[in-house]
Amino acid sequence: MKILIYDGTFDGLLTACFEGYQDKTVTEITTFDRYQPDLLQQPQEIITDKAKADRVYHSILTKLSAYTLENIYYAYLSELPGCDFLCLQYLRLCYQKGNKINAARQHPIIDGIYRLRFKVTRELDRMKGFLRFQEVAPLFFLAQIEPDHNLLPILIPHLQKRFSDQAMLVFDQKRNRALLLNGQQSTIIPFSQTEADNLLNNCKADEYAQLFRQYFQTINIPERENLRQQLNYMPHRYRKNMLETQ
Amino acid sequence: MQSIFDKLTILADAAKYDVSCSSSGSERQGKKGSLGSAAKAGICHSFTADGRCISLLKILMSNACSYDCAYCLSRRSNDLPRATFTPQEIVDLTINFYRRNYIEGLFLSSAILGTPDYTMELLIQVVEKLRLEEHFHGYIHLKAIPGADPKLIERAGMLADRLSVNIELPSEVSLQRLAPDKKKSAILAPMAQIHQGVVQNRNERKQFKKSPLFVPAGQTTQMIIGASGESDLQILNLTSALYHQFSLKRVYFSAYVPVNQDKRLPLLTSPPTFRENRLYQADWLMRFYGFRAEELLDEAYPNFDPNFDPKVMWAVRHLELFPLEINRACREELLRIPGIGVQGVKRIMTARRVAPLSFDDLKRMGISLKRSQYFITCQGKSISPVALEPTAILRALQPKANSPYEQLSLFPEPKMLTGMEVLA
């Protein structure tokens, strides 16, 4: 009954997988943030080792597939309880049965991984739409989000392709991190609500926000009201950062 | 002088009955240093209280119409505030909304301002400004105005991602009665032209990779459901013909919302959204499931059943093909099982290559057995609680009333089992 604790980075997770791969007494992997001490389990700290992580990374790419690696990455980003250990189980299964096991959707581990992947990609698709920028300086835009999963790293390609001529800051309120990017570069930095508020307080009321709010009200057909459907597509937890539903 | 706020209110209100809002299907790529890109799958940016998505800034250029169509709010004889945008106003709105990630692009339509040619020219002016001056690479959906010069349509196609011509009503008779200014031939001519252009462009791009795009996201159309007397069968046949003749991407159905008092129009208390829903189900069956229109409806039963979806109705009429063995049926057969969709079929086809599937496996894979259980076997076993006969299956599948208790009435509501009558 061993529990591996890593630092929350992807390299850390891969190191944990490296250390725990042979050790059948490992029953759980978690991060320092999420770790809850437990009487029965014996904790073991994992020190992130870039060399070990790289070995796992390249081994997955060459012996398994890029698709498998992608699945592990999405599962890691989901940050849901149990997701880290599921990655280890998934890796063990893939190495044992070969890459073709990915087709076996009926297998509980494969199915678990796909469900995590689905949750993360669905939220990513939603966030591409629900993100709302405010112009805090000429051609510098700020958005605040509070996603269930850690979306900042996978939002980069979309934002860079689409808004290649503007600078952007996407603040993840839940994780106190921000993605700072423009058309060429991107970086993820620690950030706080006060810093975001400071930026927002400096800018004046946006005429286009007003116009869009009005557009949102007008384009609705009251005779066809269907709040249930609206809720299915746009859950309440996303609405507080969207200007039209605030 | 109207403010931009007033214009937006008037012209968004007039545009809201256009159904299409999809922003999918275009392969237009973003360019370094300029704004915008199209997403292949489309992106929804918000959802209004009627459950429809906001993807594009859907707006009319003008609502000062010179036509007088019975079903339309903007018709000439209605007394309401009129407004017309200048091209620059629309460009500013689009670019600024886009930069704030409110929208995926622009859906620009217009009432007939004077002549079709003049209106079309105005629309093209807006798109030219967006594409050539602002270097905007986002999604643009443009209405092709029936009766406009073919050269203008061609020009619009070079700039927009999607063009659409609304067929408005499902038959020429209704069109003459309700929209006397519009002609069937004038509607079909641009459709044929766009179709031809798309085919030609596809061939060109096979030879020359860099040849300019022409309507990369294809063309669509829309018709109003419930404003005229056509049956579902007529509508479906027309839809099928449009898909075959003009390779449309989509045919949209719009449940008629009674906006005008007019003797030529039916009196409705609410828009026939249930009928619209059944038509969409049939539309999907034709486009993705390999069904033909004549398989879903025929002369004897020209309308869809309110209680059962078209696939269930088809399946109970063809029980000789069932039950299907999940582990052996081919893709075409799997697609015909009620309750199993395109995604489900894909999952089944991949998973069964590894090991034969059981009902538990299906459940775990997220395949609903609610409807499919009556029509399938897994490794020879069935879990259907009823016999494989139409009446038994329909009774089991009948939608449940909300509450088991009800106020008894001397004049009871008509019974629910209309599907059975079809079979009788």
Interface residues (C-beta under 8 A of the other chain):
Chain A: K100 I101 A103 A104 R105 Q106 P108 D111 D125 K128 G129 F130 L131 R132 F133 Q134 E135 F141 A143 H158 K161 R162 F163 S164 D165 Q166 G183 D206 Y208 A209 Q210 L211 F212 Q214 Y215 F216 T218 I219 N220 I221 P222 E223 R224 E225 N226 L227 R228 Q229 Q230 N232 Y233 M234 M242 E244 T245
Chain B: I4 F5 L8 T9 A12 D13 A15 K16 Y17 Q29 G30 K31 K32 G33 S34 L35 G36 S37 A39 A41 I43 C44 H45 S46 F47 T48 A49 D50 G51 R52 C53 I54 S55 L57 K58 L93 N96 F97 R99 R100 N101 Y102 E104 A255 V257 S270 P271 T273 R347 T350 A351 R353 V354 A355 L357 D361 R364 M365
